[in-house]
């Protein structure tokens, strides 16, 4: 392939040679000697050389493409394999930008380098053929310009790499910020996120400015190597004419410089100066990571890892509704575990709240409990409820599993409502229609009476697109309430409800009986729970409110930061069922969506797969990022 590329490039060398030589001979042996036919003949030869050279250039592009495209294919395969294998957060920038940079810059590098080498060879041979003294005028500044340009390549490469690193950091930041705009607004973190993003934007701007400053030296190199020879040829013309250089040779030398060397050098400097440095940087960025030396410290990510390793928890007491044994889960074979060796036993009738920062693995944990995800290691054991109330928990009557009823139900943040009557939506998880008296009682218990009246009763047709996010959540929660599932999992399923409605829903599930697991949207939800699981990276804690206030710094921060006084001790221990003292005023929400990527969508025909129920919305119903209004869905059913 390289040999074919060189063979076609030889035609360009012949074209370059004849550009000056034919012009010089046309003047000296033709027009200046009074032989017009000879002059025209040499000009015709130069024209033929241009046509032949153009044909060779066309063939050159095909040879370059045969070299470039296999490189691009290999880089794409490497980036995709690396991104899947190592969960590389920079894979998006590498695939969408850096691979294309490598492809384009490699092609540009081959073209400009090849063109300069063969063009310079043809021009220098032509100058020597016309008159050796012409080389003394043209060659030294040309070599000086190329040398100066070569000295700038390493600094340019370093600054190009700094620019690409800054671009990756900015792309990674925006990739985390854009999907979490609603989380940022709910947590009141707009200023902090804007400041962090501004720092990355400023870093990329500084890298771009530094790169541009070094680019000025390319202009200087071009002036020395390509434009200074023209000045020198004109300035030394009298001396050259007295040392055996003919007028035609002098004109031919000017043609070599202006028509061949200057354009070739300009393409080399602008092409190699940009493409060469970018190619070196990108290939280094795309290359496989070298293994760290044995004593090298582990790298620390800029943000907290999306992991939640935990110590074992096995509180004694009533039989467990769900038991997690050495539970481990990762989203890829080489990814860090999101859940790592977690042991947890939740007794029947317990109200458990799960709290922690966004991205720590709360949604992943509930998806594992619901059976939507298969553990990487360990096990999840969901046991049927006993037929009688749990000993020691008389206020938690437990529903046994009835034939046709689900054993567990998961309500995620985006609720699923389908077109049909309200009664059909509410009774979707029941094997037979729900008696109207029971349905109305559930509606009253969960605070859905106003919505029922507005829609026109249980037999009214429901238009999901006309419902707000909070109204859809109320329907999904009432559906789960009527399912009689002994284990209910609410994954921020009340995030679109106000605090009073959220409290009413949770208390209704507690009074109904069974085990309730809630990914807390507000800290007041955790204060109502019997037990709290705090997922805090490497320090996962489990216990009651008082216990966690003593030993969990994160839990103290959550309670203290969101109480009116700002003091962690301002909130007393809260019993689970009696009326809870809730601080007055607003309570900022816990971070909303979990970026674990759990989007288990169940259609209307999949409500009881292996007695696992998922009440979830189709993609068309999901709210847009950053939309805090309690408006309708984006799309229909």
Secondary structure, 3 states (H helix, E strand, C coil): CHHHHHHHHHHHHHHHHHHHHHHHHHHHHHHCCCCHHHHHHHHHHHHHHHHHHHHHHHHHHHHHHHHHHHHHHHHHHHHHHHHHHHCCCCHHHHHHHHHHHHHHHHHHHHHHHHHHHHHHHHHHHHHHHHCCHHHHHHHHHHHHHHHHHHHHHHHHHHHHHHHHHHHHHHHHHHHHHHCCHHHHHHHCCHHHHHHHHHHHHHHHHHHHHHHHHHHHHHHHHHHHHHHHHHHHHHHCHHHHHCCCCCHHHHHHHHHHHHHHHHHHHHHHHHHHHHHHHHHHHHHHHHCCCCCCCCCCCCCCCCCCCCCEEECCCCCCCCCEEEEEEEEEECCCCCCCCCEEEEEEEEECCCEEEEEECCCCCHHHHHHHHHCCCCCCEEEEEECCCCCCCCCCCCCCCCCCCCCCCCCEEEECCCCCCCCEEHHHHHCCCCCCCCCHHHHHHHHHHCCCHHHHHHHCCCCCEECHHHCCHHHHHHHHHHHHHHCCCCEEEEECCCCCCCHHHHHHHHHHHHHHCCEEEEECCCHHHHHCCCEEEEECCCCEEEECHHHHHHHCHHHHHHHHHCCCCCCHHHCCCCCCCCCCCCCCCCCCCCCCCCCCCCCCCCCCCCCCECCEEEECCCHHHCCCCCCCCCCCCCCCC
